[in-house]
Amino acid sequence: TQNVYNCIDINECTPNGGRGPCDQLCTNTIGAFYCSCSSGYILSVYNCSDINECAPNNGKGPCSQMCSNTIGSFFCSCDAGYSLMGYDCYDINECMLGVSGCTQLCNNTIGGFKCGCNYRFELTSDNKTCTPVNACLSNGGRGPCEQFCINESTCSCLSGYEISGYNCLDINECASNGGLGPCDQICTNTNGSFFCSCRPGYTLSGYTCNDINECMLNGGRGPCD
């Protein structure tokens, strides 16, 4: 602008709320001006365009895991199991923090954790809770036992057997009473049981042998003429 004999600088930035022809920032200089942009933007003539900070590094930008571009800025985030510090993601030790939910054992892994159980316990379907192992479910309901399973540490046997650890041993009912057991004359042990018998001339009644009166036959003559 000419003022009689003097030239006065035109402030091109005055219009448009101090931005002049610029999109964002306008700086007046003697006889000129220049435009600039806020952080996160790039200047193209007078206009400012958003810089996509996430474009480099295969879409991760400066972030170690996930980058989200915003207008004029960006932010980093992490996968589940990681914590953000600056631009970097660090593994969260859920076991040390006590946030795993494991009821017995906790093993930290990169980006996660795994629960475990003590001896004779197993994980339920939620993969966190431990429940006692039902040892009787295997082996047709017998578990480790030879005959009957009561629980993981107790077995039982059929009548005529005695328990020995997980096994059932035959009880020799004939061992007592000089080999007669409960029998009057002859005792024969079998697997899980026994039976009594008598010598010739006797008949068995329960465990007792009764004399056969041969003379009562044939009109009281028995086998005699």
C-alpha positions in Angstrom: 0.0 0.0 0.0 1.4 3.4 -0.9 0.9 6.3 1.5 2.0 9.4 -0.4 5.6 8.7 -0.6 5.9 5.7 1.8 5.1 2.0 1.4 3.3 0.3 4.2 3.3 -3.5 4.5 0.0 -5.3 3.8 -0.8 -7.8 6.6 -2.2 -10.6 4.5 -3.0 -12.5 7.6 -5.6 -10.1 8.9 -8.7 -11.5 7.1 -10.3 -14.7 8.0 -9.9 -14.4 11.7 -6.1 -13.9 11.4 -5.5 -16.8 9.1 -5.6 -14.8 5.9 -5.6 -17.2 2.9 -4.1 -20.0 5.1 -6.0 -23.1 6.2 -4.6 -23.0 9.8 -1.7 -20.6 10.7 -0.7 -17.4 9.0 2.5 -15.5 9.7 2.9 -12.0 8.3 6.3 -10.9 7.2 7.5 -7.6 5.7 6.1 -7.6 2.2 4.8 -11.2 2.4 3.5 -13.9 4.6 3.7 -17.7 5.0 1.3 -20.4 6.0 2.0 -23.3 8.5 0.1 -26.1 10.1 -0.5 -27.4 13.5 1.4 -30.5 14.7 0.1 -33.6 12.9 -0.6 -31.8 9.6 1.4 -31.2 6.4 1.2 -28.0 4.3 0.2 -28.0 0.7 0.3 -24.4 -0.6 -2.2 -22.8 1.7 -4.0 -26.0 2.9 -3.2 -28.4 5.7 -3.7 -32.1 5.3 -3.7 -34.7 8.1 -0.4 -36.7 8.4 -1.2 -40.4 8.8 1.5 -41.2 11.4 0.4 -44.9 11.3 1.3 -45.4 7.6 4.9 -46.4 8.0 6.0 -49.7 9.6 3.2 -51.7 7.9 0.5 -49.6 9.4 1.9 -49.6 13.0 3.8 -46.2 12.6 5.8 -45.7 15.8 3.7 -48.1 17.8 5.0 -51.6 18.7 1.6 -53.3 18.1 -1.4 -51.2 17.0 -1.6 -47.7 15.7 -4.9 -45.7 15.2 -4.7 -42.5 13.1 -6.8 -39.5 14.1 -7.3 -36.0 12.6 -4.0 -34.3 13.4 -2.7 -37.0 15.7 -2.6 -40.8 16.4 -2.6 -43.2 19.4 -1.1 -46.6 20.1 -2.8 -49.5 21.7 -1.9 -53.1 22.6 -3.2 -56.6 22.2 -5.0 -58.3 25.1 -2.5 -59.3 27.8 -0.2 -56.3 27.2 0.2 -52.9 28.8 1.1 -49.7 26.9 4.1 -47.6 28.0 4.7 -44.8 25.6 4.7 -46.4 22.2 5.7 -49.9 23.4 3.6 -52.8 24.7 4.8 -54.9 27.5 3.5 -58.3 28.7 1.2 -58.2 31.7 2.1 -60.8 34.3 -1.4 -61.7 35.4 -0.1 -64.3 37.8 1.9 -61.7 39.8 -0.9 -59.2 39.8 -3.4 -61.8 41.0 -5.9 -61.0 38.3 -5.7 -64.4 36.5 -8.6 -66.0 38.3 -6.7 -69.3 38.7 -7.8 -71.2 41.8 -4.5 -73.1 42.3 -1.6 -72.7 39.9 -0.9 -69.9 37.4 1.8 -69.9 34.6 2.4 -66.6 32.9 2.9 -66.7 29.1 3.8 -63.9 26.6 0.5 -62.0 26.2 -1.5 -64.3 28.4 -1.4 -67.0 31.1 -2.5 -70.6 31.8 -4.0 -72.0 34.9 -3.0 -75.4 36.3 -4.0 -77.7 39.2 -2.3 -79.6 42.0 -1.9 -83.3 42.0 -5.2 -85.2 41.9 -7.0 -82.1 40.7 -8.1 -81.1 37.2 -9.3 -78.0 35.4 -13.0 -77.5 34.9 -14.5 -76.1 31.6 -13.7 -72.5 32.6 -10.0 -73.4 32.5 -9.5 -71.6 35.8 -11.2 -73.7 38.6 -9.7 -76.9 39.9 -11.9 -79.8 41.0 -10.8 -83.2 42.6 -10.2 -85.9 40.1 -12.8 -88.7 40.2 -10.4 -91.6 39.9 -13.4 -94.0 39.8 -14.5 -92.9 36.4 -11.9 -94.8 34.5 -11.6 -98.6 34.0 -15.3 -99.2 33.8 -16.0 -97.4 37.1 -13.4 -99.3 39.0 -10.6 -96.7 38.6 -7.4 -98.1 40.0 -9.3 -100.8 42.0 -9.5 -104.5 41.1 -13.2 -104.8 42.1 -15.0 -101.7 43.6 -13.9 -98.1 43.7 -15.2 -95.9 46.5 -13.0 -92.9 45.9 -9.5 -92.1 44.6 -7.9 -93.7 47.7 -10.4 -96.3 48.8 -11.3 -99.6 47.2 -13.6 -102.5 48.4 -14.1 -106.1 47.5 -16.8 -108.7 47.1 -17.7 -111.0 50.0 -15.0 -113.7 50.3 -12.2 -111.3 49.5 -10.0 -108.9 51.5 -8.5 -105.6 50.4 -4.8 -105.2 49.8 -4.0 -101.8 48.4 -6.0 -101.7 45.2 -6.3 -105.5 44.9 -8.6 -108.0 46.3 -7.2 -111.2 47.8 -9.2 -114.4 48.3 -10.0 -115.2 51.9 -9.3 -118.8 52.7 -12.2 -119.6 54.9 -10.9 -123.1 55.4 -7.6 -121.9 57.0 -9.0 -121.8 60.5 -10.0 -124.6 62.8 -7.3 -126.9 61.6 -8.2 -126.6 58.0 -11.9 -127.2 58.6 -13.0 -123.6 58.7 -16.7 -123.5 59.6 -17.2 -127.0 58.3 -17.8 -130.1 60.4 -15.6 -132.5 58.4 -14.2 -131.3 55.1 -13.7 -127.7 53.9 -12.7 -126.8 50.3 -11.7 -123.3 49.6 -12.7 -121.7 46.2 -11.9 -118.3 44.7 -14.0 -115.9 46.8 -15.9 -118.7 48.6 -15.7 -122.3 50.0 -17.9 -125.3 50.4 -18.3 -128.1 53.0 -18.5 -131.8 52.4 -18.7 -135.0 54.4 -17.0 -138.3 54.6 -18.8 -141.4 53.4 -21.7 -142.4 55.7 -22.6 -138.8 56.5 -24.9 -136.3 55.0 -24.4 -132.6 54.9 -26.8 -130.1 56.6 -25.5 -126.6 56.3 -21.9 -126.9 57.7 -22.7 -130.0 59.8 -22.3 -133.7 58.9 -24.9 -136.0 60.3 -24.5 -139.8 60.4 -26.6 -141.7 57.9 -28.5 -144.5 59.6 -28.1 -147.2 56.9 -30.2 -149.6 59.0 -33.4 -147.6 58.6 -33.5 -148.6 55.0 -35.1 -151.9 53.8 -37.5 -152.3 56.7 -34.9 -151.6 59.3 -32.5 -154.2 57.8 -30.5 -151.7 55.7 -28.2 -153.6 53.5 -28.3 -156.6 55.7 -29.9 -159.9 54.8 
